[in-house]
């Protein structure tokens, strides 16, 4: 029998620890790998469940995690805009985080999300949401568009368009879901040389969960955006929150000339 080298033994021990951790996590959360498309989705979901506690339904754990991360990302934007923190946001964040059984798992789940978005800019949260069959539980007609379709639509819409220093592109998705269309559009523009100064995104959805998912992902991807929670048909919104990039490069409506030509925004 061939003896193991120190490096091989070390690798085997590492794999054993990883397997034991995964088994423990699965047993603790009650989630199954077969429910998800990728290992990363499964690892993320297990951490979200562990954060809230094993006795909490996953849909409730997911909502609590989303709100917690949204509030954490929203606070620095508020401070950037006003010079001070928002007391109501801080109080709500502390209320949500104190309900968590394992608050440290919140940050670990964020780390998985960041790595996922760095690997590929796509609607990672929406994919987990769909894998757990939580989409359209409220009868809103939710159907999350696959990433490849979003990328194709972005290519059709923008093609080989290049940045125009005299005009800023605006992109609107009135029922944004997890932001998949907007993420694909922003990624396409980025590959064409666009920077946050060259475009701005408006995202809106009636579902607060979708509002949170979109805000978190557009924030982490540094997309200049205004994200709203509200009804696009009645044009009533309850929240409009800019991402950090959106606050750094706010959208200013371009006034029209009488001839219909657009003036460059100030």
Buried (B, 14 or more C-beta within 10 A) or exposed (E): EEEEEEEEEEEEEEEEEEEEEBEEBBEBBEBEBEBBEBEBBBBBBBBBBBBBBEEBEBBEBBBBBBBBBBBBBBBEBBBEEEEEEBEEBEEBBEEBBEBBBBBEBBEBBBEBBEEBBEEEBBBBBBBBBBBBEBBEEEEEEBEBBEBEEBBEBBEEBBEEEEBEEEBBBEBBBBBBBBBBBBBBBBBBBBEBEBEBEBBBBBBBBBBBBBBBBBBBBBBBBBBBBBBBBBBBEEEEBEBEBBBBBBBBBEBEEBEEEEEEEEEEBE
